[in-house]
């Protein structure tokens, strides 16, 4: 589908169909007989998604991949194209008006180009049937979300009920790990799950048998996580004085048990001190060597005493698991499961972190974000990250980063392996509670380090804020602003 200036469209005769009425302006060239100067070169953006077609006679389902390729007019700025393409896509696949057949699908693309998206120069659609299925596959949804597929006669919509908080080994362990190094009482667990006391006690027993948790020596109704090398952990009432030569110069703060365990695995000569408190918060500090540097790692919630306890600290790093905002059309800006991001300014920016307090629509109809930003006085860490990326591009599996990564995995054990690639699903919100699964954008040369098991490192600003973090549309808009 392409916007062209066609002169004397009747000159070729039989191959041309000109629409009238509400579809006036749409011309169908059935035999390709009209030769006009069309769009040349590669598309500006591509977006891939999948639908499930239903054969009404056999009730079989076919999985079909559809790829939309976009070309834009010159007046559409490059930094506006991705947003425009996604808006176009959301209107195209709206579940209340999803086209029932191929003709309707093509017609809707043409009408959107004609009436709502004058900046679109050309849109191509590629349809590939991939699999035949006996039933629709199960796909994860958020609470109350709708996922839709399209059949030969009508869209099919499936809704998933809100999941109840049932005590499973995974969820109970997550709760105990979230509390670590503080123990968690049995009564507290009862309030977190809609399960019987007998079931919760049974789950706790299984976790104890697997040596993942243990009870506290002074209270058998309190539980804590069993950690690696527990015999090397020293319980103290006050942190012992550390001689100046062994004082850490770098402090790393994380918020989850898994994050601290991963960081600890990279250190040598490490020792953990747990400052146990009967009143207030228990604190855990792990000291060790990371390369030539002396480092201390601690886990939230309390970090206010960190610099008072370790007064030689020069750098404080926040490290942990974050939620990447996907970029549905640009491979280089798209963050996937298992990628690593180092906060860094984009060209022309002077911040690596931006907090969004509120977002509101102005009187002119524009979305405005109220933000606070921060940037360190020097970008030493960011320059080191650039060197790591260049090292990986040049050396692949032999890069320094990859060697450290494999060393850490070896230390942690098999259960810390990278998740399977097919678990990395990408969904787009198309309004309200409706989601549709789309494909990850691909690189122009077809090369993706993830396919070789390598970790992809990114440099870019980090955003935060409850309002933007919990709203799909605001989060996407906020990400566009930062990038």
C-alpha positions as CSV (number, residue, x, y, z in Angstrom):
1,X,0.0,0.0,0.0
2,X,1.6,3.2,-1.1
3,X,0.6,6.8,-1.6
4,X,1.3,7.9,-5.2
5,X,0.4,10.6,-7.6
6,X,-1.2,8.6,-10.4
7,X,-1.8,10.6,-13.7
8,X,-4.4,9.4,-16.1
9,X,-5.1,6.1,-14.3
10,X,-7.4,4.9,-17.0
11,X,-4.7,4.8,-19.6
12,X,-3.8,1.2,-18.8
13,X,-7.4,0.0,-19.0
14,X,-8.5,-3.3,-17.4
15,X,-6.0,-3.6,-14.5
16,X,-7.2,-0.5,-12.6
17,X,-10.1,-0.3,-10.1
18,X,-11.0,3.1,-8.7
19,X,-13.0,3.2,-5.5
20,X,-15.8,5.7,-5.0
21,X,-18.0,6.9,-2.2
22,X,-16.5,6.7,1.3
23,X,-13.4,4.9,-0.3
24,X,-12.8,7.5,-2.9
25,X,-9.1,8.0,-3.4
26,X,-8.2,4.3,-3.2
27,X,-6.9,2.8,-6.4
28,X,-6.4,-1.0,-6.8
29,X,-3.8,-2.0,-9.4
30,X,-4.6,-5.6,-10.1
31,X,-2.0,-6.4,-12.7
32,X,0.8,-4.0,-11.8
33,X,0.4,-2.3,-15.1
34,X,0.8,1.3,-13.9
35,X,4.5,2.1,-13.6
36,X,5.1,5.0,-11.2
37,X,8.2,6.0,-9.3
38,X,7.6,4.4,-5.9
39,X,9.5,4.2,-2.7
40,X,13.0,2.8,-3.0
41,X,15.3,1.2,-0.4
42,X,14.8,-0.5,2.9
43,X,11.8,0.3,5.2
44,X,12.3,2.8,7.9
45,X,10.7,0.5,10.6
46,X,9.3,-3.0,10.8
47,X,6.9,-4.5,13.4
48,X,6.1,-8.2,13.6
49,X,3.2,-9.9,15.3
50,X,1.3,-13.1,15.2
51,X,-2.4,-14.1,14.9
52,X,-4.2,-17.4,15.2
53,X,-6.5,-18.2,12.4
54,X,-9.4,-20.6,12.9
55,X,-10.7,-23.0,10.2
56,X,-14.4,-23.1,11.0
57,X,-14.9,-26.4,9.2
58,X,-12.1,-28.3,11.0
59,X,-11.8,-26.1,14.1
60,X,-8.0,-26.3,13.6
61,X,-5.9,-23.3,14.5
62,X,-3.1,-21.9,12.3
63,X,-0.4,-19.6,13.7
64,X,0.4,-16.8,11.2
65,X,3.2,-14.3,11.3
66,X,2.5,-10.8,10.0
67,X,5.2,-8.2,9.4
68,X,4.4,-4.6,8.8
69,X,7.1,-2.5,7.1
70,X,6.8,1.3,7.2
71,X,8.1,4.1,5.0
72,X,7.5,7.7,6.1
73,X,7.4,10.9,4.2
74,X,10.4,13.2,4.5
75,X,8.6,15.7,6.7
76,X,8.1,13.1,9.5
77,X,11.0,13.5,11.9
78,X,13.0,10.4,12.6
79,X,12.4,10.5,16.3
80,X,8.6,10.6,15.8
81,X,8.5,7.6,13.5
82,X,8.4,4.8,16.1
83,X,5.6,6.4,18.0
84,X,3.6,6.9,14.8
85,X,4.1,3.3,13.7
86,X,3.0,2.0,17.1
87,X,-0.1,4.2,17.1
88,X,-0.9,3.0,13.6
89,X,-0.5,-0.6,14.7
90,X,-2.7,-0.2,17.8
91,X,-5.6,1.2,15.7
92,X,-5.1,-1.6,13.1
93,X,-5.4,-4.4,15.7
94,X,-8.0,-2.9,18.0
95,X,-9.9,-5.9,19.3
96,X,-13.3,-4.3,18.8
97,X,-12.6,-3.6,15.1
98,X,-10.1,-6.3,14.1
99,X,-10.6,-7.2,10.4
100,X,-12.2,-10.6,10.0
101,X,-10.4,-11.6,6.7
102,X,-7.4,-10.6,4.5
103,X,-9.4,-8.2,2.4
104,X,-10.7,-6.4,5.5
105,X,-7.2,-6.3,6.9
106,X,-5.7,-4.7,3.7
107,X,-8.6,-2.3,3.4
108,X,-8.2,-1.1,7.0
109,X,-4.5,-0.4,6.4
110,X,-5.3,1.7,3.3
111,X,-8.1,3.6,5.1
112,X,-5.8,4.4,8.1
113,X,-3.1,5.7,5.7
114,X,-5.7,7.8,3.8
115,X,-7.6,9.3,6.7
116,X,-5.5,9.2,9.9
117,X,-1.8,8.9,9.0
118,X,-0.9,11.2,6.1
119,X,2.7,10.9,7.1
120,X,2.8,7.3,6.0
121,X,4.3,7.0,2.5
122,X,4.1,3.3,2.1
123,X,3.1,0.2,4.2
124,X,3.9,-3.4,3.2
125,X,2.5,-6.4,4.9
126,X,4.0,-9.9,4.7
127,X,1.9,-12.9,5.9
128,X,3.6,-16.2,6.6
129,X,1.7,-19.3,8.0
130,X,4.0,-21.0,10.5
131,X,2.2,-23.7,12.4
132,X,-1.0,-25.7,12.6
133,X,-2.3,-26.2,16.1
134,X,-5.1,-28.2,17.7
135,X,-5.8,-25.5,20.3
136,X,-4.7,-22.0,21.2
137,X,-1.5,-21.8,23.2
138,X,-1.4,-20.7,26.8
139,X,0.1,-17.3,27.1
140,X,0.9,-15.2,30.2
141,X,-1.3,-12.2,30.9
142,X,-1.5,-9.7,33.7
143,X,-4.4,-9.7,36.1
144,X,-7.6,-9.3,34.2
145,X,-5.9,-8.8,30.9
146,X,-7.4,-9.8,27.6
147,X,-5.5,-11.4,24.8
148,X,-7.1,-11.8,21.4
149,X,-6.6,-13.8,18.3
150,X,-8.4,-13.6,15.0
151,X,-10.4,-16.3,13.3
152,X,-11.8,-16.6,9.8
153,X,-15.2,-15.3,10.9
154,X,-14.7,-13.2,14.0
155,X,-12.0,-12.2,16.6
156,X,-11.7,-14.7,19.5
157,X,-11.1,-13.1,22.9
158,X,-9.9,-15.0,26.0
159,X,-9.9,-13.6,29.5
160,X,-7.8,-14.9,32.4
161,X,-9.2,-14.5,36.0
162,X,-7.2,-12.8,38.7
163,X,-4.8,-15.3,40.2
164,X,-5.1,-15.9,43.9
165,X,-2.0,-15.9,46.1
166,X,-1.6,-19.6,46.9
167,X,1.4,-20.7,49.0
168,X,3.8,-22.5,46.7
169,X,7.5,-23.3,47.2
170,X,8.4,-20.5,44.7
171,X,6.3,-17.9,46.3
172,X,7.1,-18.7,49.9
173,X,10.8,-18.7,49.1
174,X,10.4,-15.3,47.3
175,X,8.8,-13.9,50.5
176,X,11.6,-15.2,52.7
177,X,14.3,-13.9,50.3
178,X,12.6,-10.5,50.1
179,X,12.9,-10.2,53.9
180,X,16.5,-11.4,54.1
181,X,18.6,-10.8,56.2
182,X,15.7,-10.2,58.4
183,X,13.8,-13.4,59.5
184,X,10.1,-13.6,58.7
185,X,7.6,-15.0,61.3
186,X,5.1,-17.8,60.6
187,X,2.2,-15.5,61.5
188,X,3.3,-13.0,58.8
189,X,3.3,-15.7,56.2
190,X,-0.3,-16.7,57.1
191,X,-1.3,-13.1,56.2
192,X,0.4,-13.2,52.8
193,X,-1.3,-16.3,51.4
194,X,-4.9,-17.6,50.9
195,X,-3.8,-21.0,52.0
196,X,-4.4,-23.2,55.1
197,X,-1.8,-23.2,57.9
198,X,-1.2,-26.9,57.2
199,X,-0.3,-26.2,53.5
200,X,2.0,-23.3,54.5
201,X,3.8,-25.5,57.1
202,X,4.1,-28.3,54.5
203,X,5.7,-25.9,52.0
204,X,8.1,-24.7,54.7
205,X,9.1,-28.2,55.5
206,X,9.9,-29.0,51.9
207,X,12.1,-25.9,51.6
208,X,13.9,-26.9,54.8
209,X,14.5,-30.4,53.5
210,X,16.0,-28.9,50.3
211,X,18.2,-26.7,52.6
212,X,16.9,-23.5,51.1
213,X,15.6,-22.1,54.4
214,X,16.1,-22.6,58.1
215,X,14.6,-21.6,61.4
216,X,16.2,-19.1,63.7
217,X,18.1,-20.7,66.6
218,X,16.3,-18.5,69.1
219,X,12.8,-18.8,67.6
220,X,11.6,-21.9,65.7
221,X,8.7,-19.9,64.2
222,X,10.9,-17.5,62.3
223,X,12.5,-18.4,59.0
224,X,15.4,-17.1,57.0
225,X,17.3,-18.0,53.8
226,X,20.1,-20.4,53.8
227,X,23.0,-18.7,51.9
228,X,26.1,-20.1,50.2
229,X,29.1,-20.5,52.4
230,X,27.0,-19.9,55.5
231,X,29.9,-21.1,57.7
232,X,31.8,-17.9,56.6
233,X,29.0,-15.6,57.9
234,X,29.8,-13.8,61.2
235,X,26.9,-12.7,63.4
236,X,27.8,-9.5,65.2
237,X,26.1,-6.9,67.4
238,X,28.2,-4.1,66.0
239,X,30.4,-4.1,62.9
240,X,34.0,-4.8,63.8
241,X,36.5,-2.1,63.0
242,X,38.1,-2.7,59.6
243,X,41.7,-1.5,59.3
244,X,42.2,1.3,56.8
245,X,44.1,-0.8,54.3
246,X,41.2,-3.2,54.0
247,X,38.4,-0.5,53.9
248,X,36.3,-0.8,50.8
249,X,36.4,2.1,48.3
250,X,33.3,0.9,46.4
251,X,29.9,0.2,47.9
252,X,27.3,-1.7,45.9
253,X,23.7,-1.6,47.0
254,X,21.0,-4.0,45.8
255,X,17.4,-4.7,46.8
256,X,16.8,-8.4,46.3
257,X,18.4,-11.5,47.6
258,X,19.2,-12.9,44.2
259,X,21.0,-9.7,43.3
260,X,23.3,-9.8,46.3
261,X,24.0,-13.5,45.8
262,X,25.0,-12.8,42.2
263,X,27.3,-9.9,43.2
264,X,28.9,-12.0,46.0
265,X,29.8,-14.7,43.5
266,X,32.1,-12.3,41.6
267,X,34.2,-11.4,44.7
268,X,37.2,-13.2,46.1
269,X,38.4,-13.2,49.7
270,X,34.9,-12.4,50.8
271,X,33.5,-12.4,54.3
272,X,29.9,-11.6,55.3
273,X,28.9,-9.9,58.5
274,X,25.3,-10.0,59.7
275,X,24.5,-7.3,62.2
276,X,21.5,-9.0,63.9
277,X,19.0,-6.8,65.7
278,X,16.2,-8.0,67.9
279,X,14.5,-4.6,67.4
280,X,14.7,-2.8,64.1
281,X,16.4,-4.0,60.9
282,X,19.1,-6.7,60.6
283,X,21.8,-5.7,58.2
284,X,24.2,-7.8,56.0
285,X,27.5,-6.6,54.6
286,X,29.8,-8.7,52.4
287,X,33.3,-7.5,52.0
288,X,35.7,-8.8,49.4
289,X,37.9,-8.1,46.4
290,X,36.5,-7.3,42.9
291,X,39.5,-7.2,40.7
292,X,41.9,-4.7,42.2
293,X,39.2,-3.0,44.2
294,X,38.0,-3.5,47.8
295,X,34.2,-3.7,47.7
296,X,31.3,-3.9,50.2
297,X,27.9,-5.3,49.1
298,X,24.7,-4.8,51.0
299,X,21.0,-5.3,50.5
300,X,18.2,-2.9,51.3
301,X,16.1,-1.9,53.1
302,X,18.4,0.1,55.3
303,X,21.6,1.8,53.9
304,X,21.7,4.9,55.9
305,X,24.6,3.7,58.1
306,X,26.6,2.4,55.2
307,X,28.9,5.4,54.7
308,X,29.2,5.9,58.5
309,X,30.4,2.3,58.9
310,X,32.7,2.3,55.8
311,X,34.2,5.8,55.7
312,X,36.7,5.2,52.8
313,X,33.9,4.6,50.2
314,X,34.4,6.8,47.2
315,X,31.8,5.3,44.8
316,X,28.3,4.0,45.5
317,X,26.7,1.9,42.8
318,X,23.0,0.8,42.6
319,X,22.9,-2.7,41.0
320,X,19.9,-5.0,40.4
321,X,17.1,-6.3,38.3
322,X,15.1,-3.7,36.4
323,X,12.2,-3.6,34.0
324,X,13.3,-2.7,30.5
325,X,11.0,-0.6,28.4
326,X,10.7,-2.4,25.1
327,X,11.2,-0.6,21.8
328,X,9.0,-2.5,19.3
329,X,10.7,-1.3,16.1
330,X,14.4,-0.4,16.9
331,X,16.7,-3.3,17.6
332,X,19.4,-1.1,19.0
333,X,17.1,0.5,21.6
334,X,15.2,-2.7,22.5
335,X,16.0,-4.3,25.9
336,X,15.4,-8.0,26.3
337,X,15.3,-10.5,29.1
338,X,18.9,-11.1,30.4
339,X,20.4,-7.9,28.9
340,X,22.5,-5.5,31.1
341,X,22.0,-1.8,31.2
342,X,24.5,0.7,32.5
343,X,22.9,4.1,33.1
344,X,24.4,6.7,30.8
345,X,23.3,10.0,29.1
346,X,22.1,10.0,25.5
347,X,23.8,12.4,23.1
348,X,22.7,15.9,24.0
349,X,21.6,14.9,27.5
350,X,23.2,15.6,30.9
351,X,21.5,13.0,33.1
352,X,21.8,9.2,33.6
353,X,18.7,9.0,35.9
354,X,15.3,10.6,35.8
355,X,12.6,10.4,38.4
356,X,9.0,11.2,37.2
357,X,6.9,12.5,40.0
358,X,3.7,13.2,38.0
359,X,2.4,13.1,34.5
360,X,-0.6,15.2,33.3
361,X,-2.2,16.5,30.1
362,X,-1.6,20.2,29.5
363,X,-4.3,22.6,28.4
364,X,-2.9,22.2,24.9
365,X,-3.5,18.5,25.0
366,X,0.2,17.6,25.3
367,X,1.4,15.0,27.9
368,X,3.8,16.7,30.3
369,X,6.1,14.9,32.8
370,X,7.2,16.5,36.0
371,X,10.7,15.1,36.6
372,X,13.9,15.4,38.6
373,X,17.2,14.2,37.0
374,X,20.7,13.4,38.2
375,X,24.1,12.9,36.7
376,X,27.4,12.1,38.4
377,X,30.2,14.7,38.2
378,X,32.3,12.3,36.1
379,X,31.3,9.5,33.7
380,X,34.1,7.0,34.5
381,X,31.8,4.0,34.9
382,X,30.1,4.8,31.6
383,X,33.4,5.0,29.8
384,X,34.4,1.6,31.2
385,X,31.0,0.2,30.0
386,X,31.7,1.5,26.5
387,X,35.1,-0.3,26.6
388,X,33.3,-3.5,27.7
389,X,30.9,-3.3,24.8
390,X,33.7,-2.7,22.3
391,X,35.6,-5.7,23.8
392,X,32.6,-7.9,23.3
393,X,32.0,-6.8,19.7
394,X,35.7,-7.6,18.9
395,X,36.2,-10.8,21.0
396,X,32.8,-12.4,21.5
397,X,32.9,-15.3,23.9
398,X,36.5,-14.4,24.9
399,X,35.6,-10.9,26.0
400,X,36.4,-9.9,29.6
401,X,32.7,-9.5,30.4
402,X,31.8,-12.9,29.1
403,X,34.6,-14.6,31.1
404,X,33.4,-12.9,34.3
405,X,29.8,-13.9,33.5
406,X,30.7,-17.5,33.1
407,X,32.8,-17.5,36.2
408,X,29.8,-16.1,38.2
409,X,27.4,-18.7,36.8
410,X,29.9,-21.5,37.7
411,X,30.0,-20.2,41.3
412,X,26.3,-19.9,41.6
413,X,25.2,-23.2,40.1
414,X,23.0,-24.6,37.4
415,X,19.7,-23.1,38.7
416,X,21.1,-19.6,37.9
417,X,21.4,-20.4,34.1
418,X,19.9,-18.0,31.6
419,X,16.1,-18.5,30.9
420,X,15.2,-20.2,27.7
421,X,14.8,-17.8,24.8
422,X,11.2,-18.9,24.1
423,X,10.2,-17.6,27.6
424,X,11.1,-14.0,26.5
425,X,7.6,-12.9,25.2
426,X,6.9,-9.4,24.1
427,X,3.5,-7.9,24.5
428,X,2.1,-4.5,23.5
429,X,-0.8,-2.8,25.3
430,X,-3.3,-1.6,22.7
431,X,-5.5,0.2,25.2
432,X,-7.3,-0.6,28.4
433,X,-6.6,-4.2,29.5
434,X,-6.0,-5.5,26.0
435,X,-2.6,-7.0,25.0
436,X,-1.3,-8.5,21.8
437,X,1.9,-10.5,21.4
438,X,4.4,-9.0,19.0
439,X,7.8,-10.1,17.7
440,X,11.1,-8.7,18.9
441,X,12.7,-6.3,16.5
442,X,15.6,-7.8,14.5
443,X,19.0,-6.4,13.7
444,X,19.5,-5.2,10.1
445,X,22.3,-7.7,9.5
446,X,20.5,-10.7,11.1
447,X,23.2,-11.0,13.8
448,X,22.1,-11.1,17.4
449,X,24.6,-11.9,20.1
450,X,21.9,-13.5,22.2
451,X,21.6,-16.4,19.7
452,X,25.2,-17.3,20.7
453,X,24.4,-17.1,24.4
454,X,26.1,-13.8,24.8
455,X,24.9,-11.0,27.0
456,X,23.9,-7.7,25.4
457,X,25.1,-4.6,27.1
458,X,23.3,-1.2,26.7
459,X,24.1,2.3,27.6
460,X,21.1,4.6,28.3
461,X,19.3,6.6,31.0
462,X,17.3,4.9,33.7
463,X,13.9,6.2,34.6
464,X,11.7,5.6,37.7
465,X,8.4,6.8,39.2
466,X,5.4,4.9,40.4
467,X,2.9,6.6,38.0
468,X,4.9,5.8,34.9
469,X,6.0,2.4,36.0
470,X,2.5,1.1,36.5
471,X,0.9,2.6,33.4
472,X,1.8,1.0,30.0
473,X,1.0,4.1,27.9
474,X,2.7,6.6,30.2
475,X,5.8,4.3,30.5
476,X,6.1,4.1,26.7
477,X,5.8,7.9,26.3
478,X,8.3,8.5,29.1
479,X,10.8,6.2,27.4
480,X,10.4,8.1,24.1
481,X,11.2,11.3,26.0
482,X,14.4,9.8,27.5
483,X,15.6,8.3,24.3
